[in-house]
Amino acid sequence: MTASPPHRAPYESVLGTIGWTPMIRLTRIGAGIRTPIYGKAEYANPGGSVKDRIAMAIIEGAERRGDLKPGGIIVEGTSGNTGVGLAIAASLKGYRCIFTMPDKMSQEKVRLLKAYGAEVVITPTAVPPDHPDHYVMKAKHIVHETPGAVLADQFYNQANPEAHYRTTGPEIWEQTEGKVTHFICGAGTGGTVSGAGKYLKEQNPKVRVIAGDPIGSLYTHYHRSKTMGEGHPYKVEGIGGDKIPTTLWFDQIDDFRQVPDRTAFTMARRLAREEGILVGGSAGLNVWLALEIARELDTANALVVTILADTGERYLSKVFNDEWMQENQMLEAPRVTVEQLLERRPANAPALVSVAPSAAVRQALNLMSTYGVSQIPVLENAECVGGLIEGTLMTKALAQPSLLDRPVRELMEQPFPEVSADTTAERVGSMLSRESPATLVRKDGKLIGIVSRYDVLQQLIGTR
């Protein structure tokens, strides 16, 4: 499909390309629902996020007030995206940038800010909002200690929601031809949902504005009770909060709904695979909530718009990394069978190290040492008739050295249990104990190997 050219004339600078981002219908995610869902592709901004829209407004406001002078320094506590927008504008205007970021943010964001020439200070996530090491408090301290520095102050600077009132809201209204009925957007500073929401409500008071919020954020509780409540850490970046910013206009928002981290991340991954749209966790939260609202409406007379806040390229080491997702209980671990565990053993090791009942104890201990195993079965006519455990065998031999030359049938323990090759590693792990630390694996009637507690543990902690 050939689209009409959106950029017919060149721009004086990259700042001219901010805004008028595409609106995309999410047809596959929303399949079977009569209410259409559209995503506004803010990742198409030059800095890759919706935050590009507020950077120039914040800088120019500081210049007009006389706070920011030539050669000055812009400081901000940021989840990364606002920093990118500020750094792009600052690079064209000749300002330095220093940004503080919580340590939960992805390394891609840190490297990106440094690529634009910014200095990045990492702060701990799990501290109260009034703690000196909180990323916002740290930014304020840097401004106080640095001559010529100004705080962008995106959580309290009204240039933030006003920029969205002037740009994002009017674009959504025009792109939907005034048919938008529900605007869904996660609240971080609250600038996007507040500013765009206010504009849309002015055009049509019936437009409903719903803010998405990660579980752990204080916003939903505050909106409903006007009390702070208790928050706790969460993984989604750039939205939610542990304090109430003045850039979040609660009177323009009809409802807040909370969404778990796992749900947000899973939807972000679905968007990439089903819609071909690579976005971050906050966009995943937005789309999941938009989908929920559309299902509730289920009418062709409604139209839901949400924000695809930033590019997923900033989360390749997290949301789109299976290992990170599994470590943080956001993704089910793949089903691994004991046969797959056996396939990971060293190529030079025998499929199954074993001894006959007549073999000497000395021979069994030598085999254990040679192949680095702690348990071996005693086989007779291809059947397990007993088991040898290194620790027990060594204890007995040290106490009575003459046992080294005795046949293992005299010292062997109960035969190891057996499982089929398609048994999961998790299931085997629940079977094993100190008394029975290994199990034999049988396939097509033959013993093909042995799996120990160590093998299963290495799989569970992700080192195999």
Phi, psi and omega in degrees: 000132180260123179268153175292144184295123181275341185238082186281340182231153179289162180252155178287330177204172180296338181296335179291346182267001179284134176094180186047049178284156183293156171249127187236129176281132181267082189284324183280316177299322183264016182301137178088356179251130184289331181282121180289145178240127179241142175247130177271117192279076181289345175293349179279353174295156186300330177269003174083013180203168178297337184291345176302330186295330187265343189299308182295323179297320179294315181294313182294328176295318178295325178293317181296324179284349182082008180283328183249116183248164180309133182081007183287177184237130178259125181241141178204145168270120191217151172279000176124314187289318177297322178301319179297313179300316178295320182294323178296311180295320181295324181296328179278337182257356175084025178259154171272158179227138171232125182237138172257141183220140174294151185287355176280350183287151184291152178295332178301320181292319179299312181295324180295316179298319178294328178298329178275004176093008182277153171267133184242130177245119182268133181236159179290144179283315190275059174229152179297157183297340179262006180286142181302334181269357174299143189297329178286317178295323178296319179297318179297321179295320179297318178299317181297326184266354187242113178300137177081004182267145174231149178267125178297322170059050186299337180279346183227002182267115185291349173297337181294294179295330180295327177297321179286329175297321182280333188240300187297312180302306179301324179295315179298317180299314182289318183293333177263005182055036177075013183266354180300133178243336182221129178245121183245127182201132175295147181250121172250274167287338182089359185298316184292307183295326182285307184293309179294320179299318179299316180299314183296321179292328176293327178284324180210105183301344180279349178298131178262132179247119182238126181263133174271147187213131176290146174295127187118336176285157181270348191298314184299313180299318181295319181299325185271332186238347185061023171238158188288319182072191182247128176252170174207162184299150176217170189261332181298135184263145168089351178227168186077176180185164178249013176212168183253109181280152178281349177279357176261105185271091185299331182289348178262359185246126183280328184201153170243140175226136182264147183226134178293152177308311185301319179297317180297314182292321179297320178292322177300319179292323177295320180301321179294318187275333184255329182248351183071026182242116183261107183226172182271185185295326180294322176293324175300317177298315180301314184291320179300317180292321177299321179295319179297316179296317181297322177296320180295322180285306179043051177220142179287351181277352178256162178213120184256132177239135175227175186250124171268089201293320182205170183284142177288350178297342179277000185229024181296331180274357183232274185303324183257019177248110184303321182296315179296317180298319180291318180299330181260018178056034178259352184213135178296136176294144180298148179285113181250128179268164178294331177296321177293325175298319180295328180292343181270000180288159179305142184295333183272000181270143176298154178302320181212115177276122183213169175224160175274161180301334183274352181295148180285152177303321179303316180297318180297316179294324176296319178296319178299316180293317182297317187256004175064040178244154183249351178221136172223144179277155172258117185249141175219121185055043176065017177238145180281121180249355180185171180226149178240129179245125189306310184301315180294317182295318180294320180299317180292319182291324178292323179287331182217083186306333181297341179293340181302332182259007177272154178292147185294339180302337181278342183240352185293154180258191181299148177303148176291149175293165180236146174227160176282159185297336182268007176292139181285151178299323180297318179295318180296321181302323179287344181273333189275150182210179178299322181284332180228078190276004181209160176223144176277151182244128181242137178219132181051039176082358183243146173283125184246355179167184180225139180241130183255171175301323180299316180301315182292319180297317179299324176294316184293325181268002170086018179263001175227000000 
